[in-house]
Amino acid sequence: MGANMSKTLRSNIITIGLVVVAYIGAQILIATGSISSLMKGLLVPLCVYAILAVSLNLTVGILGELSLGHAGFMCIGAFSSAFFSKCMKMFVPGMPGALRFLLAIVIGAALAGLFGILIGIPVLRLKGDYLAIVTLAFGEIIKNIINILYLGIDEEGVHFSLKSSLDLNMADSDKIIINGAMGITGTPKDSNFTIGVILLILTLIIVLNLIHSRDGRAIMSIRDNTIAAESVGIPVTRYKLMAFSISAALAGVAGVLYAHNLSTLTALPKNFGYNMSIMILVFVVLGGMGNIRGSMISAVILTLLPELLRGVVSDYRMLIYAIILIVMMLFNWAPKCVEWRKKATASVRARFHKESAAKEVE
């Protein structure tokens, strides 16, 4: 038991240590001017995608349920937090930026988690493809509602419409906060790379502690065999809702980080549509179902790869990107490749133990 705990702790420290080392390396590159402005602009999105991949792995890899609505929870966190931050900027200008952003994170996570519970209660009764279709529909509904939502606040109160900004009957158009398909403009840029790394580390701590806790073992037992878990008295519905809502809340945190890195936030298909949900799922599958460190690394690699290829082979970069993705997927999941990796790993470990034993004898 003690050996397993120490092994788990060591693995968790390595995972968080990788993030810290990457952060220090990036700061050194920034300080020496060795990083382009394009790559510098990708630092916060890298944290966003890593948080999304880790949080979705909790649902897909640990709970074993296929969800395609993760972009919807991200959208809820992004727009609710951006709405709050812009309201505070307009009506409480003296509020410190750090406090405003902290409250925005809490609001974005809480609302996304609440929607996770509300959606999870009916949806988690479904299995496999049916669950994926319903969660995909949920994400599209959220995006489309945001695109027809007009909301403003002035001295007379809150004005709301689903048709046009003209129906708000507001004399001052600057008080319109959500302007339909044009989204929210003027959100304070409170997020940065350092904050993104801190939120990523907090996400890792939450997810890794949950996985290795008693609740985490119960969730994994539900994934492995629901009937057996029920037979030993595990409340299946409660644990499913727990994992699903925590995953949704963390996606909301990623949405907050994303929203506060942009001057204009819009609900486009590319950032909150089903393509985004599928891309996050690709991060999880490529990194390994249930492998938190792997999903985080794959999110970083697949986000950086198109931009790294842009300067080398700009005309064929997406073709090469697709080929690399296929090769990486085969390397991770093809039976022959898995067998070869296991043999190579065992050989390296045996050699390491042999050298360690030889040194001890000397």
C-alpha positions in Angstrom: 0.0 0.0 0.0 2.8 2.4 1.0 4.8 1.5 -2.2 1.7 2.2 -4.4 1.1 5.5 -2.6 4.7 6.6 -3.1 4.5 5.6 -6.8 1.3 7.6 -7.2 2.8 10.6 -5.5 5.9 10.4 -7.6 3.9 10.2 -10.8 1.8 13.2 -9.8 4.9 15.2 -8.9 6.4 14.4 -12.3 3.2 15.5 -14.1 3.1 18.8 -12.3 6.9 19.2 -12.6 6.6 18.9 -16.4 4.3 22.0 -16.3 6.6 23.9 -14.1 9.7 23.1 -16.3 7.7 24.1 -19.4 6.8 27.4 -17.8 10.3 28.1 -16.8 11.6 27.2 -20.3 9.0 29.5 -21.9 9.9 32.4 -19.6 13.6 32.0 -20.5 12.7 32.0 -24.2 10.6 35.2 -23.7 13.3 36.9 -21.7 16.0 36.2 -24.3 13.7 37.1 -27.2 14.0 33.7 -28.7 10.3 33.2 -29.2 8.2 34.8 -31.9 5.2 37.0 -31.2 3.0 34.3 -32.9 4.3 31.6 -30.5 4.0 34.0 -27.6 0.3 34.5 -28.5 -0.2 30.7 -28.3 0.9 30.4 -24.6 -2.5 31.1 -23.0 -4.4 29.0 -25.6 -2.0 26.1 -24.8 -3.1 26.3 -21.1 -6.7 26.5 -22.2 -6.5 23.4 -24.3 -4.5 21.5 -21.7 -7.1 22.2 -19.1 -9.9 21.2 -21.5 -8.1 17.9 -22.3 -7.4 17.0 -18.6 -11.0 17.8 -17.6 -12.6 15.9 -20.5 -10.3 12.9 -19.6 -12.1 12.8 -16.3 -15.4 12.1 -18.1 -14.2 10.0 -21.0 -11.2 8.2 -19.6 -12.0 7.9 -15.9 -15.8 7.7 -15.9 -15.9 6.0 -19.3 -18.7 8.1 -20.8 -18.3 9.6 -24.3 -19.2 13.3 -24.1 -19.1 15.7 -27.1 -20.5 18.7 -25.3 -17.3 20.0 -23.7 -17.2 23.1 -25.8 -20.7 24.0 -24.6 -19.5 24.0 -20.9 -16.5 26.1 -22.0 -18.9 28.5 -23.8 -20.9 28.9 -20.6 -17.8 29.7 -18.5 -16.5 32.1 -21.1 -19.6 34.2 -21.6 -20.8 34.2 -18.0 -17.4 35.4 -16.8 -16.9 37.9 -19.6 -20.4 39.3 -18.9 -19.5 39.6 -15.2 -16.1 41.2 -15.8 -17.5 43.8 -18.3 -20.3 44.7 -15.9 -17.8 45.2 -13.1 -15.6 47.3 -15.4 -18.6 49.5 -16.4 -20.3 49.8 -13.0 -17.6 49.2 -10.4 -14.5 50.6 -12.1 -12.6 50.8 -8.8 -12.6 47.0 -8.3 -9.1 45.5 -8.4 -8.4 43.5 -11.6 -7.1 40.4 -9.6 -10.3 40.3 -7.5 -12.5 40.8 -10.5 -10.8 37.9 -12.4 -10.9 35.6 -9.3 -14.7 36.2 -9.0 -15.0 35.6 -12.8 -13.3 32.2 -12.4 -15.6 31.3 -9.6 -18.7 32.4 -11.5 -17.6 30.7 -14.7 -16.8 27.4 -13.0 -20.0 27.4 -10.8 -22.3 28.1 -13.8 -20.6 25.5 -16.0 -20.7 23.0 -13.1 -24.4 23.7 -12.5 -25.2 23.1 -16.1 -23.2 19.9 -15.9 -25.5 18.7 -13.1 -28.7 19.8 -14.9 -27.6 18.2 -18.1 -26.1 15.1 -16.4 -29.2 14.1 -14.5 -31.2 13.1 -17.6 -28.3 12.5 -20.0 -26.1 10.1 -17.9 -28.9 7.6 -18.1 -27.9 7.1 -21.7 -24.9 5.1 -22.9 -22.3 5.3 -25.7 -23.4 6.9 -28.9 -26.7 8.2 -27.5 -24.9 10.1 -24.8 -22.4 11.5 -27.3 -25.3 12.7 -29.6 -27.2 14.4 -26.7 -24.2 16.2 -25.3 -23.2 17.3 -28.8 -26.7 18.7 -29.3 -26.3 20.5 -25.9 -23.1 22.2 -27.0 -24.7 23.4 -30.3 -27.8 24.7 -28.4 -25.7 26.8 -26.1 -23.7 28.3 -29.0 -26.8 29.1 -31.0 -28.6 30.7 -28.0 -25.6 33.0 -27.4 -25.6 34.0 -31.1 -29.2 35.3 -30.9 -28.9 36.8 -27.4 -29.0 40.6 -26.9 -28.5 41.8 -23.3 -27.9 45.2 -21.9 -27.9 47.0 -18.5 -28.6 50.7 -17.8 -30.2 52.9 -15.2 -33.6 51.4 -16.0 -32.5 47.8 -15.4 -31.8 44.8 -17.5 -32.9 44.7 -21.1 -33.2 41.4 -22.9 -34.1 40.2 -26.4 -33.7 37.2 -28.7 -34.4 39.2 -32.0 -32.3 42.4 -32.4 -30.4 45.0 -30.4 -33.1 47.5 -31.5 -35.7 45.6 -29.4 -33.7 46.4 -26.2 -35.0 50.1 -26.4 -31.7 51.4 -25.0 -30.6 55.0 -25.7 -26.9 54.2 -25.0 -25.6 51.4 -27.2 -22.4 51.3 -25.1 -24.4 49.7 -22.3 -25.2 46.6 -24.5 -23.1 43.8 -23.1 -24.0 40.8 -25.2 -24.7 41.9 -28.8 -25.9 38.7 -30.5 -23.5 37.2 -33.1 -21.1 40.1 -32.4 -20.7 38.7 -28.8 -19.0 40.6 -26.0 -16.6 43.4 -26.8 -14.3 45.0 -24.3 -13.7 42.2 -21.8 -10.7 43.1 -19.6 -7.6 41.2 -20.6 -7.0 39.8 -17.1 -5.5 36.4 -18.2 -1.9 35.8 -19.0 0.5 32.8 -19.3 1.4 32.7 -15.6 -2.3 32.7 -14.6 -2.9 30.0 -17.2 -0.2 27.8 -15.8 -1.5 28.3 -12.2 -5.0 27.2 -13.3 -3.6 24.2 -15.2 -1.7 23.1 -12.1 -4.8 23.5 -9.9 -6.8 21.5 -12.5 -4.2 18.7 -12.3 -4.2 18.7 -8.5 -8.0 18.5 -8.4 -8.2 15.7 -11.1 -5.2 13.7 -9.9 -6.4 13.8 -6.2 -9.9 12.8 -7.3 -8.6 9.9 -9.3 -6.5 8.5 -6.5 -9.1 9.0 -3.8 -11.8 6.7 -2.6 -14.4 8.5 -4.8 -12.0 8.1 -7.8 -11.8 4.4 -7.3 -15.6 4.2 -7.1 -15.9 6.1 -10.4 -13.4 3.8 -12.1 -15.3 0.8 -10.8 -18.4 2.2 -12.4 -16.5 2.5 -15.7 -15.3 -1.1 -15.5 -18.5 -2.7 -14.5 -21.7 -0.7 -13.6 -23.7 -3.8 -12.5 -20.9 -5.0 -10.2 -20.5 -1.5 -8.7 -24.2 -1.3 -8.0 -24.2 -4.8 -6.4 -21.6 -3.7 -3.8 -23.6 -0.6 -2.9 -21.8 2.2 -4.9 -24.3 5.0 -5.7 -23.7 5.0 -9.4 -25.8 8.1 -10.3 -24.2 10.2 -7.6 -20.6 9.4 -8.7 -21.4 9.8 -12.4 -22.9 13.3 -11.6 -19.8 14.1 -9.5 -17.4 13.3 -12.3 -19.5 15.0 -15.0 -20.1 18.2 -13.1 -16.4 18.6 -12.0 -15.3 18.0 -15.6 -17.9 20.7 -16.7 -16.7 23.1 -14.0 -13.1 22.8 -15.1 -14.1 23.3 -18.7 -15.8 26.5 -17.5 -12.5 27.6 -15.9 -10.8 27.1 -19.3 -13.6 29.2 -20.8 -12.8 32.0 -18.3 -9.1 31.9 -19.2 -10.0 31.9 -22.9 -12.5 34.8 -22.7 -10.2 37.1 -20.8 -7.4 36.7 -23.3 -9.5 38.2 -26.2 -10.7 41.7 -26.8 -13.9 40.4 -28.6 -15.6 37.1 -27.6 -17.9 35.5 -30.2 -19.6 32.1 -30.2 -18.2 30.9 -33.5 -18.3 27.2 -34.7 -14.5 27.1 -34.6 -14.2 28.1 -31.0 -17.4 26.7 -29.4 -18.8 24.4 -32.0 -18.7 20.6 -32.3 -15.3 20.8 -34.0 -13.9 22.1 -30.8 -15.4 19.3 -28.8 -14.1 16.7 -31.2 -10.6 18.3 -31.2 -10.6 18.1 -27.4 -11.6 14.5 -27.6 -8.7 13.9 -30.1 -6.3 15.2 -27.4 -7.7 12.7 -24.9 -7.7 9.7 -27.2 -4.2 10.4 -28.5 -2.8 11.0 -25.0 -4.5 7.9 -23.7 -7.9 7.3 -22.1 -7.4 7.9 -18.4 -3.8 9.1 -18.9 -3.9 12.7 -17.5 -0.3 13.5 -18.3 -0.7 12.1 -21.9 -3.8 14.1 -22.7 -2.0 17.3 -21.5 1.1 16.6 -23.6 -0.9 15.7 -26.7 -3.0 19.0 -26.3 0.3 21.0 -26.3 1.9 19.1 -29.2 -1.2 19.2 -31.5 -1.7 22.9 -30.8 1.9 23.8 -31.5 2.4 21.5 -34.5 0.4 23.5 -37.1 2.2 26.7 -36.2 5.6 25.0 -36.2 4.9 23.6 -39.6 3.7 26.9 -40.9 7.2 28.3 -41.3 8.6 25.1 -42.8 6.0 23.8 -45.3 3.2 26.3 -45.2 1.5 24.9 -48.4 1.3 21.3 -47.0 1.3 21.9 -43.3 -2.2 20.5 -42.6 -1.5 17.4 -44.8 1.7 16.8 -42.8 -0.2 17.5 -39.6 -2.8 14.8 -40.5 -0.1 12.3 -41.4 1.7 12.9 -38.1 -1.6 12.6 -36.2 -2.2 9.2 -37.8 1.3 8.0 -37.1 1.0 9.1 -33.5 -2.3 7.4 -33.1 -1.0 4.1 -34.5 2.1 4.3 -32.3 -0.1 4.7 -29.3 -2.8 2.2 -30.0 -1.7 -0.3 -32.7 -1.3 -3.8 -31.0 2.2 -4.4 -32.5 3.4 -0.9 -31.5 2.0 -1.3 -28.0 3.8 -4.7 -27.7 7.1 -3.2 -29.0 6.8 -0.2 -26.5 6.3 -2.6 -23.6 9.3 -4.6 -24.5 11.4 -1.5 -25.0 10.3 -0.1 -21.7 11.0 -3.4 -19.9 14.5 -3.6 -21.5 15.3 0.0 -20.4 14.1 -0.7 -16.9 16.1 -3.9 -16.7 19.2 -2.2 -17.9 18.7 0.6 -15.4 18.2 -1.8 -12.4 21.3 -3.8 -13.6 23.5 -0.7 -13.6 22.1 0.5 -10.2 22.9 -2.9 -8.7 26.4 -2.8 -10.2 27.0 0.6 -8.6 25.8 -0.7 -5.2 28.2 -3.6 -5.4 31.1 -1.3 -6.2 
